[in-house]
Amino acid sequence: MATEVILPRLGQGMESGTIVRWLKSEGEAVEKGEPLFELDTDKVTQDVEAEASGVLLKIAVAEGEVPVGETVAFIGEAGEAVPDTADAGARHPTSTESSPTDQRQVPGSGLSDEAAVETAGARHQSEAEREVVDESRVPGTGLSNGRIKASPLARRLARERGIDLRSVRGTGPEGRIVADDVERPAPAPAAAPTPVATGEVERVPLTNIRKTIARRLTEAWQIPVFQLQTSADMTRVNALVARLRERDPEIRVTVTDVLTKVCAQALMRHREVNAEFTEEAILLHPSANVGLAVAAPQGLVVPVIHSAERLSLTEIAGVRADVVGRAREAKLRAEDIEGGTFTISNLGMYAVERFTAVLNPPQAAIVAVGATEDRVVPLGGETVVRPMVTLTCTFDHRAVDGAPAAAFLQTLKESLEDPGLAL
């Protein structure tokens, strides 16, 4: 009997998803675990794998939004009869209850929203794994038997920018089109294109991710919050980072790694801040799972460094480099974005001196980190120039009072000015 392909639930609260495109055609052979179609949720676009081997007998839903649990295709033996789609769907009604493998999604940070939860049958693949090998590819064209071969991220960028992939030359393996090919400016055409009318408004449709970011930030704005601010002397942190890079140049420790470590240690010392507000109780978390706001093509996301208080600086640097890199390539996994208890939002690289980050519910606190800059400060009765950074913490006043919040920020400042206290 033909196996029904059911739209999976990729996280708690997910009620539907949008099929972007099928990676297999009707009549094509399918192997279990092979990427079958591309699904856009309110978090990310990811590949859904086949749960059975055989032939893709019928695609019941070519594209568009589909409720969780609905039959979208059938896999079976060649020539096998296909059940009626309506009857098949009735046997798999959409449920609002979470499956045993569901885990709570981490909502957006003050600046971001994270990647979707993966479940069995929907594992995020690397770009290399996503591609179907075809020896008949025409080198450098991105075409194989008439099909354009491009990574999912490249296809998404092309859709958002209105770029015809047939006009893009692929530089990936065997001519595959990758994101850089789409983002690379095309050579000037022989004839100048018709200029856009002055004052014409460009319409950018909202993606599911952008809609979720907007919704979550609106929810965060309803929370009663307060901010505290301090400045820290980064002289010793800068010296520490320089020594670590000299000792182990292959693992590039950054100031963000030091921030992650000292925040984790401060959260363990002041557990009132490592908290979450619920209607019934305030939850104090046993580990510091520190999220980092990262700019990614699909929007700002927050990968999490779990149990950061237990990791060394070099271990944190390794984890940070891995998750931030995959965040920017839209390759985050479920474990990368779940369970955050605190968030760091750093805009110092943009020369922003100080700013206020929007809270990342259900977390009770977020720290906004500005640029490190030389300032004249008093020291021992004299004025000296020191590299200073401004830290602005936003707290959920329902969970955290002013005094413990101030004590946390004081510990953070002391740890940055003397990293040995936290390392």
N, C-alpha and C positions, 0 to 999 in steps of 0.2 A: 504494500500500500504506500502511496506517495507520502512523503514527509512534509508537513506544513512548516513554512518559515514564518515565525511569529515575531512581530515587532517587540523587542525586549524592553524591559524597564531598566534604565541605566542609573537609577538613583531614586531615593525617597522623594516623593512628591512629583515625579515625572508622570504625566498623564498622556503625553503624545510626543511624537518626533516628526521631523520632516525628512522624507527620503529625497536626497539630493540627486543621486544617480546610481545606477546599477553597475557593478564592476564585472558582471557576467551577463551574457545574453541568453535568451531562451534557446534551448537545445545544446548549450555549451556544458561541457563536463565540469563538475565541481568537486573539490576535495574537502573533507571535513577540516575545519580550522582555517580554510582559505577565505580571505576577504570577499564578501558577497555584495554588499551595497554600502553606500556612504550615507550616514544618518546625522542630521543636524538637530541637536537638542538646544535647550536654553543655556547650555554651558559651552560645548565645543562641537565641532564636526568630527566624527570618527567612523572608522570602518566597523561593520558588523560582520562577524565570521559565520560561515556555514556550519551548522551543527550536524550535518550528515553529508555523506558522499553520494554521488550519482550524477544525474543530468538535471539542469534547471528546466523543468518541464513547462512552467508557466510563471510569469510575473503578474501577480494580481493587482499590484499598485505600482505604477511606473514611477511616479514621483508625487511629492506633495505631503501635506500633514496627515499623519495616521495615528489613531489612538493606540496606546499600549495594549498588546494582546491580540491585535487584529492580524489576520493572515495576510501576508504580502506576497507570498510565492509558494511554489511546490517543488520539491526535489525528489526524484525517484529514478526508476529504470526507464530507458528510452522506450517510447511508445506506450508507457503506462497511462491509464486513465487518470484524469485529474478531478477531484471532488468539486462540487459547486462551491464557489468562494463564500457565498453568504452562509451556507450551512457550516463550512469550516470555521468561519469567524464566530458563529454562534457558540461553538464549543470552547472558545477562548475569550470570554467577555473581559473587557477592561476592568481591572480591579483597582480600587483606591488604596488597598492595603499594601504595605511594603513586603517584599519577599524576604526570606530569612537572610539572604546575602546583602540586602539593602543596608546602606549606612547613611547616616545623615550627611548631606552635602554641606560643605563649608560655604557660607554665604559670602557675598562680595566684601572686600575691605573698604576702607574709606575711599579708596581710589580704584577698586577693582572687583572682579568676580572670577571665580576659579573654574577649572576644567571639570567636566562631568565625571560621575562615578562609573567605573567599568564593572561589568559583571560577566559571568560565564557566557561565552558566545559573543562577547563584544569587547575584545581586547584591542587597545590602541596599538597599531602596527607602525614600525619604522617605515620611512619612505621606500627603502629597498624592498621590504616585505610586501608593500602595497601593490607593487607593479607586477603585471603578468608577463612572464618571459616569453618573447616572440622573436624567433630568429629571422623572421622576414622583415624586420624593422628597416626602414630606410634611414641610414645614418644621418644624424644632425637635423632631422625634420620633425622628430617627435611623433611620427606616424608609423603605425604598424597595421598592415592589412586595412588601411583606410581609417583606423582609429587613432585619435590623438592620445599619445601617452604622456601623462603629466601627473605630478604629485597632487594629492588633495588640496594642499595649501596653495599650490600654483593655480589650481582650478578656482578656488575660492577667491583669490586675489583678482583673477581675470574676470570673474563674474561681477565683483564689486566695482571694478574699474571699467567695465564694458570693453574688455580687450578680447579680440578673437584669437584664440590659441593657435589657429592655423597660420597666423602671421608671426608667431613667436618661434625663434630658433632655439631648440633645447641644447643645453650644455651638460646635462646630467649623463649618467651611464647609458650608452647606446642611444644617445640623442634625446633622452627623456627631458621634458620641460620641468624645471624646478622653480621655486619662488623667485630666486634671483633673476631668472630669465624674464619673468613677468614684470619685475620691478625695474629692470634695466631699461633706460630710455631707448626707444627705437631710433634708428638713423633717420635723418631728415629726408622726406620724400622729395622726388624730383619737382613736383608741383606743390606749391604751398596749399595747405588745406583751407577750407572756408573758415574764416575767423568766427569765433563765437560772439554773438551779439553782446554789446556792452551792457552790463547790468543783469545779464541772464542768471537766474538762480539755478544752481546745481542741486539736483535731488538725489540724496543718498539714502536708499531704503534701509530701514532698521533690521539688523540681523537678530536672531533669537538671543544671542549673547548680549547685544547692546540693550535689548528690551529688558533682560534680566538685570543688567547693571543699573538701569534707570529705576526699575522697581525696587531693588534692594537699597539703593541710595536714598530713595524717597522714604522707605521704611526707617532707615537709620536716622533720618532727619527728625523723626518723631521722638527720638530718645532724649531724655534730659541729660545733657552732658556739661562738663566744665573742663577748662584747659589750665595747665600749669606749665611754666616755661623756665628753663635755666640754660646757662652756657657752661661748657666744659673746656678745659685746656687739653688739647690733643697732642702735646709735645711727646709724652711717653708712648702713646698709642702709635704715633707715626714712627717713632724709633723702633718700637717692637715689630711693626709690620715690615720695616726695612730689614731688620735682622733676620726675620723668618724667611723673607724672600731670598736673602743672600744665602742662607743655610740650605734652603730647599727650593730652588727656582722652578722646579716642575710643578709644585703646588703653590699657586699664586695666592697667598693670603692677602685679604683686603681689609680696609677699615670696616666694611659691612660685616665681615666675619667676626671682628672684635666686638662690634655692636651686638651681634647676635649672641655671642657668648656672655657678655656682661648683662644684657637684658635677661637672659635665661637665669643667670645666677641671682639677679635682683628679684626676679619673679619667684624663685624658690625661697628667698628670704622674706618676701612680702607676698604671701599667698593670696591676700585679699585682692590683689590686682590680677592675679592669674585666675580669673573668675568668669562666671557666666550667670546672668540673671534669668530666672524663670519665674513664673507666676506663683509657684509653690515654695521655691527655695533659691538660695544663691549657691551655685556649684563651684567648689574650689578644686581646681585640677591638680593632680599629683605630679605632672611633668610640664615642662615649659616647651610647648610646641610653637616655635616662632615662625610666623609667616613673613615672606618678603614680597612687597608689591613690585611686580615686574611688568613693564610695557611689552605687550605681545601683539602680533598682527590682528588677532581676534578681539583685542581689548586688553585692559589691565587684568592680570591674574595674580594669584597669591599662592605660590608653592610653599610648602611647609617643611621646616627642618625639625624633625621630631626629637624630643628628649635632648634638646640642645645643651642642657646643663651637664649632661654626661659625656659630651664630646669634647675632644681637644680642638684647638684652633685649626690645625691642619685637617682634622676630620671634618669640621664644619666647612672649611674651604672646599674640600672635595665634594661634599654633598651639595653645597651652594652652586658650585660651577655646573654640576650635573643637572640639577632641577631647573636652574635659571636658563641654561642652554636649551633644555627640552621645552620649557615654557615658551620661549621665543620661536621655537619651531612647531608649536602646537602639538607636542608629543607627550604631554603630561599623563601620568597614570593615576589611578584612583588613590593610591597611598600617598601620592605627592601633594594632594590638595585637601586631605581630610584631617580633622582634629585640631586645627589651629587654635591656640589659646591667647595669642598676642600677635600684633603685627608691627613691622617696621616699614615705614614709607620714607625713602631717601631720595630727595631731589637735589642733593648737593652738587651732583655732577652737572646740573643745569645752571649753576651759579645762583640758585635761590638761597637767600640768606636765612629765611625762616618762613614757615607756613603752618597752617592748621589742617590736619587730616580728619576726614569724616570717619566716625567710629565704624568698626567692622563687626556688626552684630553676628552672633551672640556674644562675642568677646567684650570684655569690660574695659579694655584699654588699647590704645594705638599710639606710637611715637612717630612724630614727623621730624626728620633729620635734615638740617640745612647744610650749606656749604661750609667747609673749614676754611677760615680766612684769618689773615694776620690782623690782630687788633692790639691797641695799646691798653694794657691792664695794670692795675696796681699790684705790686708784689714786694713784700718786706719793706714797705715805706718808700719804695721807688716805683717808677713806671717802666714797664718793659713791654716788648712786643711778643705776643704768643699766638700760636695757631689755635683759634677758638671755633667751636661749633655750637649752634643753638639747637636745643632739643625742646619740642613742644609736645606734651602728652595730652591726649584727650581721654577722658574717663566717663564711664556710664555712672552717673550719680546714684542710680538705683542700687548699684552693687558696691560702689566704692565711695567712701567719704573722703573729705579733703585731707585730713591728717595722714592716713595711711598712703594716700596718693602722693603727698609731698615727701613722705619718708622714702617711698619707692624711687622717686625722681632724684632725691638726694643721694641714695645709694648708687644710682646709675651714674651720676656726675662723679662721685668719688671713685668709682671703679674705672671710669675712663681716664681720670687724672692719675690714677695709680693702678694700672691693669693687674699688677701682682695680687691685688686684693680679691680678684675674681677668677684668676687662672690657676 
